[in-house]
Amino acid sequence: MGSLGTPDLAAPNKPIIDEALKKAGDIATLPEVTAKIIELVEDPSSTARDMHELIKTDPSLSARVLKVVNSAFYGLPGQIASVDRAIVLLGLSAVKNIAIAASISRMFKGQQVGAGFTAKDIWKHSVAVGAAGRLLAKECGYAGAGEEVFLAGLIHDLGILVERQAFPDQLTQIVERCMTGCGDFITLEEEILGATHEEFGMAITTKWKFPKNLRAVIGMHHHPENIAPELRTFGDIIHLADILCCEQKIGFHLTAAHEEITDELLDQVGLTRAQFPGIVESLEEVVSNAEACLATD
């Protein structure tokens, strides 16, 4: 384990993970502007002006950032007409997360992933987990940034895209066996691939130089008990959001289908059973708003 509880990708899984990243092709390469945004935000000397200058080099990304900022998901008063203004209102980190979300959404397109699911179903589930995580963070008064939780939810299942690209036949087999009740998703991944989507997600976000806290949560979102104590609540929120969205069968809902929302997990996050009906009731609207502002078409 690393200093933030990041999983060790050493042998025996490393050869499988390395092979997957080589086979992943285009999705293994982060768009240049997105890579620069991550680098910029990680640099403590960067300013809002630096972010604006970078985003404006990509007119499509600028337009998507403004679409997100002006959506019902953010509920800001009045129309925001410039990226500059968006940065002032939301802050550098939030705009960074929006830019990354807008960029990676392009990867969730294309072929089947087995048993009637497509990459768009993975995106639908990812958006839902991001929105649910943001809602849960607000409900439990999580001191961390709600926007960081939203981004972690959006990218938590990136490893499945790696699997789809690198091992499509095996992924189809995993999905179909999972759908017919022949095992849970992660156990089947380990049995058929020798590694899990958590590990593939950790590897690709490490390659992209994502912040360590995001990499840790992606790498252990089904096992938050293994995350370093300072990130435990962050991991638990994503874990809870993932289970909730799988329970509600939103998009690609197989990965946490065998997991349950326990009293222990609720307690770790700081929520009670009494709060949950209201959270579930709010979920449809927040997911719908998130889907609308991040629509890939």
Secondary structure, DSSP 8 states (H G I E B T S, - for coil): --TT------TTTHHHHHHHHHHTGGGGS--HHHHHHHHHHHSTT--HHHHHHHHTT-HHHHHHHHHHHTSTTT--SS----HHHHHHHH-HHHHHHHHHHHHHGGGS-SSEEETTEEHHHHHHHHHHHHHHHHHHHHHHT-SS-HHHHHHHHHHTTHHHHHHHHH-HHHHHHHHHHHHTTSS-HHHHHHHHTSS-HHHHHHHHHHHTT--HHHHHHHHTTT-GGGS-GGGHHHHHHHHHHHHHHHHTT-SS--TTTT----HHHHHHHT--GGGHHHHHHHHHHHHHHHHHHT---
